[in-house]
Amino acid sequence: MSFYVKKSSNGPGWSLWETYFEKVGNDNKRKQRRVPDIAYHALGVNKQSPIEQAKQRVALLNREKSTEKLTLVRATKAVETKERIKSLYIPEHLAVAFETYLTENYISLQNSNTKLLSHWDRTQKLINDLQLLPSQFFSNKQKIIAHLVSQEYSSDYTKKLIRLLNLWGEFVSEQQGQFYRPIPKLKPLDVQRLTDSYTESDTFVGESEPLTPALLAKLKGSLKESQWKWLHVALYFGLRPSEIDRRNAKKTHWTVVHDKAIKKDVVSFYQPKLVSLAKEKRWKSIPVILPEQIEAVEFLKEELKCPLPKTMQAHTDVHLTKYCGRKGFVDLMLSNSQSLENISAWMGHSSVDRTWRSYRNKRRVSFTPTG
């Protein structure tokens, strides 16, 4: 994938285009398509800049190897081509302006939060179903929650939709010079109602089973090499998917150095999830103590790709998601005689309780022999 600047045939303007390859039969066909305007800001391209300046920025973009560029363009393209909901409650001119607002303030190559756009799509359907204006959101908060319960959404997903409702409400109210009263945080009872509805739904599949070395070995011949290596790294370093996918050639999100004090290599990873901490405090360090971790360090220097859950499940009888490697890290390290305190720090958790509560394999039975 690469970008280029195309001069307008009707005047002095220009537009940004991408070159990509599409599978047609047994061949890869080279194609071009226009990049949506709402993606410009996130790509660091100024629509108002002279064409020569735009070409310089695009040349830099093309030198950067980043899967986030492709994800970003695809997400904005999906928004641009999707047929809009025609509704009194979502005026088209405000929806278009809001999408630009989202991409300019919440989405960038450094903060690849493109899921926000798909959440916005679902939020529009929610607003249309409920037929509510932003000024009515707060007084109808229980009606909104009851509808989300009926849709069997998880509490986590509901929080994301409520966040988008509030962002939309604030944006529209500011445009219209009105005061907006936000929908408050979910109460424990609301969370319980949502959880009960979600876990009892036909689509509920539960949290991921932990990946184990045996399962990883079983998947080796079934997945693409880049996908299998992604899982290997996730398991042996206990990484979040975002921590693997945000690596780049400049190593601005991960480093490896030799620690003379412990006589081991130490790999450090930037944790983009910890937005409440100062940037210098978002790093975690993991010593390389296993032979498989030495392999994983080499894999980190390659292009890796997260396998889809359905791809993994097609080759095993176990429910696995992209968090399966991180799920398996605790038991893997405990079986290698590492303390829970160290494991918790390597995972980037603020407490041992968080690690033990969320990541230990609750089906594993262990005990200390007596006498």
Contacts in CASP RR format, 6 or more apart in sequence:
PFRMAT RR
TARGET T0000
AUTHOR 0000-0000-0000
METHOD contacts of the structure
MODEL  1
MSFYVKKSSNGPGWSLWETYFEKVGNDNKRKQRRVPDIAYHALGVNKQSP
IEQAKQRVALLNREKSTEKLTLVRATKAVETKERIKSLYIPEHLAVAFET
YLTENYISLQNSNTKLLSHWDRTQKLINDLQLLPSQFFSNKQKIIAHLVS
QEYSSDYTKKLIRLLNLWGEFVSEQQGQFYRPIPKLKPLDVQRLTDSYTE
SDTFVGESEPLTPALLAKLKGSLKESQWKWLHVALYFGLRPSEIDRRNAK
KTHWTVVHDKAIKKDVVSFYQPKLVSLAKEKRWKSIPVILPEQIEAVEFL
KEELKCPLPKTMQAHTDVHLTKYCGRKGFVDLMLSNSQSLENISAWMGHS
SVDRTWRSYRNKRRVSFTPTG
1 18 0 8 1.000
1 19 0 8 1.000
1 20 0 8 1.000
1 69 0 8 1.000
1 70 0 8 1.000
1 73 0 8 1.000
2 18 0 8 1.000
2 19 0 8 1.000
2 62 0 8 1.000
3 16 0 8 1.000
3 17 0 8 1.000
3 18 0 8 1.000
3 19 0 8 1.000
3 35 0 8 1.000
3 43 0 8 1.000
3 58 0 8 1.000
3 61 0 8 1.000
3 62 0 8 1.000
4 16 0 8 1.000
4 17 0 8 1.000
4 18 0 8 1.000
4 19 0 8 1.000
4 58 0 8 1.000
5 14 0 8 1.000
5 15 0 8 1.000
5 16 0 8 1.000
5 17 0 8 1.000
5 51 0 8 1.000
5 54 0 8 1.000
5 55 0 8 1.000
5 58 0 8 1.000
6 14 0 8 1.000
6 15 0 8 1.000
6 16 0 8 1.000
6 17 0 8 1.000
7 13 0 8 1.000
7 14 0 8 1.000
7 51 0 8 1.000
8 14 0 8 1.000
8 15 0 8 1.000
12 51 0 8 1.000
13 51 0 8 1.000
14 51 0 8 1.000
14 54 0 8 1.000
15 34 0 8 1.000
15 35 0 8 1.000
16 34 0 8 1.000
16 35 0 8 1.000
16 39 0 8 1.000
16 40 0 8 1.000
16 43 0 8 1.000
16 45 0 8 1.000
16 54 0 8 1.000
16 58 0 8 1.000
17 32 0 8 1.000
17 33 0 8 1.000
17 34 0 8 1.000
17 35 0 8 1.000
18 32 0 8 1.000
18 33 0 8 1.000
18 35 0 8 1.000
18 73 0 8 1.000
19 30 0 8 1.000
19 31 0 8 1.000
19 32 0 8 1.000
20 30 0 8 1.000
20 31 0 8 1.000
20 32 0 8 1.000
20 33 0 8 1.000
21 28 0 8 1.000
21 29 0 8 1.000
21 30 0 8 1.000
21 31 0 8 1.000
22 28 0 8 1.000
22 29 0 8 1.000
22 31 0 8 1.000
23 29 0 8 1.000
33 77 0 8 1.000
35 43 0 8 1.000
35 73 0 8 1.000
35 76 0 8 1.000
35 77 0 8 1.000
36 73 0 8 1.000
36 76 0 8 1.000
36 77 0 8 1.000
36 79 0 8 1.000
36 80 0 8 1.000
37 47 0 8 1.000
37 100 0 8 1.000
38 76 0 8 1.000
38 79 0 8 1.000
38 80 0 8 1.000
38 99 0 8 1.000
38 100 0 8 1.000
38 103 0 8 1.000
39 72 0 8 1.000
39 73 0 8 1.000
39 76 0 8 1.000
39 77 0 8 1.000
39 103 0 8 1.000
40 46 0 8 1.000
40 47 0 8 1.000
41 100 0 8 1.000
41 103 0 8 1.000
41 104 0 8 1.000
41 108 0 8 1.000
42 72 0 8 1.000
42 76 0 8 1.000
42 103 0 8 1.000
42 104 0 8 1.000
42 107 0 8 1.000
42 108 0 8 1.000
42 109 0 8 1.000
43 61 0 8 1.000
43 69 0 8 1.000
43 72 0 8 1.000
43 109 0 8 1.000
44 57 0 8 1.000
44 61 0 8 1.000
44 108 0 8 1.000
44 109 0 8 1.000
45 54 0 8 1.000
45 57 0 8 1.000
45 58 0 8 1.000
45 61 0 8 1.000
46 53 0 8 1.000
46 54 0 8 1.000
46 57 0 8 1.000
49 57 0 8 1.000
61 69 0 8 1.000
64 109 0 8 1.000
64 248 0 8 1.000
64 249 0 8 1.000
65 248 0 8 1.000
65 249 0 8 1.000
65 303 0 8 1.000
66 109 0 8 1.000
66 248 0 8 1.000
67 245 0 8 1.000
67 305 0 8 1.000
68 109 0 8 1.000
68 112 0 8 1.000
68 245 0 8 1.000
68 246 0 8 1.000
69 109 0 8 1.000
71 112 0 8 1.000
71 114 0 8 1.000
72 107 0 8 1.000
72 109 0 8 1.000
72 112 0 8 1.000
72 114 0 8 1.000
74 114 0 8 1.000
75 114 0 8 1.000
75 117 0 8 1.000
75 118 0 8 1.000
76 103 0 8 1.000
76 114 0 8 1.000
76 117 0 8 1.000
78 117 0 8 1.000
78 118 0 8 1.000
79 99 0 8 1.000
79 117 0 8 1.000
79 120 0 8 1.000
79 121 0 8 1.000
82 121 0 8 1.000
84 90 0 8 1.000
84 92 0 8 1.000
84 95 0 8 1.000
85 124 0 8 1.000
85 125 0 8 1.000
85 128 0 8 1.000
86 92 0 8 1.000
87 124 0 8 1.000
87 127 0 8 1.000
87 128 0 8 1.000
89 127 0 8 1.000
89 128 0 8 1.000
89 131 0 8 1.000
89 132 0 8 1.000
89 133 0 8 1.000
90 124 0 8 1.000
90 127 0 8 1.000
90 128 0 8 1.000
94 171 0 8 1.000
94 172 0 8 1.000
94 175 0 8 1.000
95 124 0 8 1.000
97 171 0 8 1.000
97 175 0 8 1.000
98 120 0 8 1.000
98 167 0 8 1.000
98 168 0 8 1.000
98 171 0 8 1.000
98 172 0 8 1.000
99 117 0 8 1.000
99 120 0 8 1.000
101 171 0 8 1.000
102 116 0 8 1.000
102 117 0 8 1.000
102 120 0 8 1.000
102 167 0 8 1.000
103 117 0 8 1.000
106 113 0 8 1.000
106 116 0 8 1.000
107 113 0 8 1.000
107 114 0 8 1.000
107 116 0 8 1.000
107 117 0 8 1.000
111 272 0 8 1.000
112 246 0 8 1.000
116 164 0 8 1.000
119 160 0 8 1.000
119 161 0 8 1.000
119 163 0 8 1.000
119 164 0 8 1.000
120 164 0 8 1.000
120 168 0 8 1.000
122 161 0 8 1.000
123 161 0 8 1.000
123 164 0 8 1.000
123 165 0 8 1.000
123 168 0 8 1.000
126 144 0 8 1.000
126 147 0 8 1.000
126 148 0 8 1.000
126 161 0 8 1.000
126 165 0 8 1.000
127 165 0 8 1.000
127 168 0 8 1.000
129 147 0 8 1.000
130 140 0 8 1.000
130 143 0 8 1.000
130 144 0 8 1.000
130 147 0 8 1.000
132 140 0 8 1.000
132 143 0 8 1.000
132 144 0 8 1.000
134 168 0 8 1.000
134 169 0 8 1.000
134 172 0 8 1.000
134 173 0 8 1.000
134 178 0 8 1.000
134 180 0 8 1.000
135 173 0 8 1.000
135 178 0 8 1.000
135 180 0 8 1.000
137 144 0 8 1.000
137 165 0 8 1.000
137 166 0 8 1.000
137 169 0 8 1.000
137 181 0 8 1.000
137 182 0 8 1.000
137 183 0 8 1.000
138 181 0 8 1.000
138 182 0 8 1.000
138 183 0 8 1.000
138 184 0 8 1.000
141 183 0 8 1.000
141 184 0 8 1.000
144 162 0 8 1.000
144 165 0 8 1.000
144 183 0 8 1.000
145 158 0 8 1.000
145 186 0 8 1.000
145 190 0 8 1.000
145 193 0 8 1.000
145 194 0 8 1.000
148 158 0 8 1.000
148 161 0 8 1.000
148 194 0 8 1.000
149 193 0 8 1.000
149 194 0 8 1.000
149 197 0 8 1.000
150 197 0 8 1.000
152 197 0 8 1.000
152 198 0 8 1.000
152 200 0 8 1.000
152 201 0 8 1.000
152 203 0 8 1.000
152 204 0 8 1.000
153 161 0 8 1.000
153 194 0 8 1.000
153 197 0 8 1.000
153 198 0 8 1.000
154 194 0 8 1.000
154 195 0 8 1.000
154 198 0 8 1.000
155 186 0 8 1.000
155 190 0 8 1.000
155 191 0 8 1.000
155 194 0 8 1.000
155 195 0 8 1.000
155 198 0 8 1.000
158 186 0 8 1.000
158 194 0 8 1.000
159 186 0 8 1.000
162 183 0 8 1.000
162 186 0 8 1.000
165 183 0 8 1.000
166 180 0 8 1.000
166 182 0 8 1.000
166 183 0 8 1.000
169 180 0 8 1.000
169 182 0 8 1.000
170 180 0 8 1.000
170 182 0 8 1.000
172 180 0 8 1.000
173 179 0 8 1.000
173 180 0 8 1.000
174 180 0 8 1.000
186 194 0 8 1.000
198 204 0 8 1.000
199 206 0 8 1.000
205 319 0 8 1.000
206 319 0 8 1.000
207 321 0 8 1.000
207 323 0 8 1.000
207 327 0 8 1.000
208 319 0 8 1.000
208 320 0 8 1.000
208 321 0 8 1.000
208 322 0 8 1.000
208 323 0 8 1.000
208 324 0 8 1.000
208 327 0 8 1.000
209 318 0 8 1.000
209 319 0 8 1.000
209 320 0 8 1.000
209 324 0 8 1.000
209 327 0 8 1.000
210 324 0 8 1.000
210 325 0 8 1.000
210 327 0 8 1.000
210 328 0 8 1.000
210 330 0 8 1.000
210 331 0 8 1.000
210 361 0 8 1.000
211 231 0 8 1.000
211 234 0 8 1.000
211 235 0 8 1.000
211 320 0 8 1.000
211 324 0 8 1.000
211 325 0 8 1.000
211 327 0 8 1.000
211 328 0 8 1.000
212 328 0 8 1.000
212 331 0 8 1.000
212 332 0 8 1.000
213 235 0 8 1.000
213 292 0 8 1.000
213 332 0 8 1.000
215 316 0 8 1.000
215 318 0 8 1.000
215 320 0 8 1.000
216 228 0 8 1.000
216 231 0 8 1.000
216 232 0 8 1.000
216 235 0 8 1.000
218 315 0 8 1.000
218 316 0 8 1.000
219 228 0 8 1.000
219 231 0 8 1.000
219 312 0 8 1.000
219 315 0 8 1.000
219 316 0 8 1.000
220 228 0 8 1.000
221 228 0 8 1.000
222 314 0 8 1.000
222 315 0 8 1.000
223 231 0 8 1.000
223 307 0 8 1.000
223 311 0 8 1.000
223 312 0 8 1.000
223 315 0 8 1.000
224 305 0 8 1.000
224 307 0 8 1.000
226 302 0 8 1.000
226 303 0 8 1.000
226 304 0 8 1.000
226 305 0 8 1.000
227 304 0 8 1.000
227 305 0 8 1.000
227 306 0 8 1.000
227 307 0 8 1.000
227 311 0 8 1.000
228 307 0 8 1.000
229 299 0 8 1.000
229 302 0 8 1.000
229 304 0 8 1.000
230 244 0 8 1.000
230 304 0 8 1.000
230 305 0 8 1.000
230 306 0 8 1.000
230 307 0 8 1.000
231 307 0 8 1.000
231 312 0 8 1.000
231 324 0 8 1.000
231 325 0 8 1.000
232 292 0 8 1.000
232 295 0 8 1.000
232 296 0 8 1.000
232 299 0 8 1.000
233 239 0 8 1.000
233 244 0 8 1.000
233 296 0 8 1.000
233 299 0 8 1.000
233 300 0 8 1.000
233 304 0 8 1.000
234 241 0 8 1.000
234 244 0 8 1.000
234 322 0 8 1.000
234 324 0 8 1.000
234 325 0 8 1.000
234 326 0 8 1.000
235 324 0 8 1.000
235 325 0 8 1.000
235 328 0 8 1.000
235 329 0 8 1.000
235 332 0 8 1.000
236 290 0 8 1.000
236 292 0 8 1.000
236 293 0 8 1.000
236 295 0 8 1.000
236 296 0 8 1.000
236 329 0 8 1.000
236 332 0 8 1.000
237 267 0 8 1.000
237 269 0 8 1.000
237 286 0 8 1.000
237 293 0 8 1.000
237 296 0 8 1.000
237 329 0 8 1.000
237 346 0 8 1.000
238 325 0 8 1.000
238 326 0 8 1.000
238 328 0 8 1.000
238 329 0 8 1.000
238 346 0 8 1.000
238 347 0 8 1.000
239 269 0 8 1.000
239 326 0 8 1.000
240 271 0 8 1.000
240 273 0 8 1.000
240 323 0 8 1.000
240 326 0 8 1.000
241 306 0 8 1.000
241 322 0 8 1.000
241 323 0 8 1.000
242 272 0 8 1.000
242 273 0 8 1.000
243 253 0 8 1.000
243 254 0 8 1.000
243 269 0 8 1.000
243 270 0 8 1.000
243 271 0 8 1.000
243 272 0 8 1.000
244 304 0 8 1.000
244 306 0 8 1.000
245 304 0 8 1.000
245 306 0 8 1.000
246 253 0 8 1.000
246 270 0 8 1.000
246 272 0 8 1.000
247 253 0 8 1.000
247 254 0 8 1.000
247 300 0 8 1.000
247 304 0 8 1.000
252 270 0 8 1.000
253 269 0 8 1.000
253 270 0 8 1.000
253 272 0 8 1.000
254 267 0 8 1.000
254 268 0 8 1.000
254 269 0 8 1.000
254 270 0 8 1.000
254 300 0 8 1.000
255 267 0 8 1.000
255 268 0 8 1.000
256 265 0 8 1.000
256 266 0 8 1.000
256 267 0 8 1.000
256 268 0 8 1.000
256 288 0 8 1.000
256 297 0 8 1.000
256 300 0 8 1.000
257 265 0 8 1.000
257 266 0 8 1.000
257 268 0 8 1.000
258 264 0 8 1.000
258 265 0 8 1.000
258 266 0 8 1.000
259 265 0 8 1.000
259 266 0 8 1.000
259 287 0 8 1.000
262 287 0 8 1.000
264 287 0 8 1.000
264 288 0 8 1.000
264 289 0 8 1.000
265 287 0 8 1.000
265 288 0 8 1.000
265 294 0 8 1.000
265 297 0 8 1.000
266 285 0 8 1.000
266 286 0 8 1.000
266 287 0 8 1.000
266 288 0 8 1.000
267 285 0 8 1.000
267 286 0 8 1.000
267 288 0 8 1.000
267 293 0 8 1.000
267 297 0 8 1.000
267 300 0 8 1.000
268 283 0 8 1.000
268 284 0 8 1.000
268 285 0 8 1.000
268 286 0 8 1.000
269 283 0 8 1.000
269 284 0 8 1.000
269 286 0 8 1.000
270 282 0 8 1.000
270 283 0 8 1.000
271 282 0 8 1.000
271 283 0 8 1.000
271 284 0 8 1.000
271 348 0 8 1.000
272 282 0 8 1.000
274 281 0 8 1.000
274 282 0 8 1.000
284 345 0 8 1.000
284 346 0 8 1.000
284 347 0 8 1.000
284 348 0 8 1.000
285 346 0 8 1.000
286 293 0 8 1.000
286 346 0 8 1.000
288 294 0 8 1.000
288 297 0 8 1.000
289 336 0 8 1.000
289 338 0 8 1.000
290 336 0 8 1.000
306 322 0 8 1.000
307 322 0 8 1.000
309 319 0 8 1.000
309 320 0 8 1.000
309 321 0 8 1.000
309 322 0 8 1.000
312 320 0 8 1.000
312 324 0 8 1.000
313 319 0 8 1.000
313 320 0 8 1.000
326 347 0 8 1.000
326 359 0 8 1.000
327 359 0 8 1.000
327 361 0 8 1.000
328 359 0 8 1.000
328 361 0 8 1.000
329 343 0 8 1.000
329 346 0 8 1.000
329 347 0 8 1.000
329 359 0 8 1.000
330 340 0 8 1.000
330 343 0 8 1.000
330 347 0 8 1.000
330 355 0 8 1.000
330 356 0 8 1.000
330 359 0 8 1.000
330 360 0 8 1.000
330 361 0 8 1.000
331 360 0 8 1.000
331 361 0 8 1.000
331 364 0 8 1.000
333 342 0 8 1.000
333 343 0 8 1.000
333 346 0 8 1.000
334 340 0 8 1.000
334 343 0 8 1.000
340 352 0 8 1.000
340 355 0 8 1.000
340 356 0 8 1.000
341 352 0 8 1.000
343 355 0 8 1.000
344 351 0 8 1.000
344 352 0 8 1.000
344 354 0 8 1.000
344 355 0 8 1.000
347 355 0 8 1.000
347 359 0 8 1.000
349 355 0 8 1.000
END
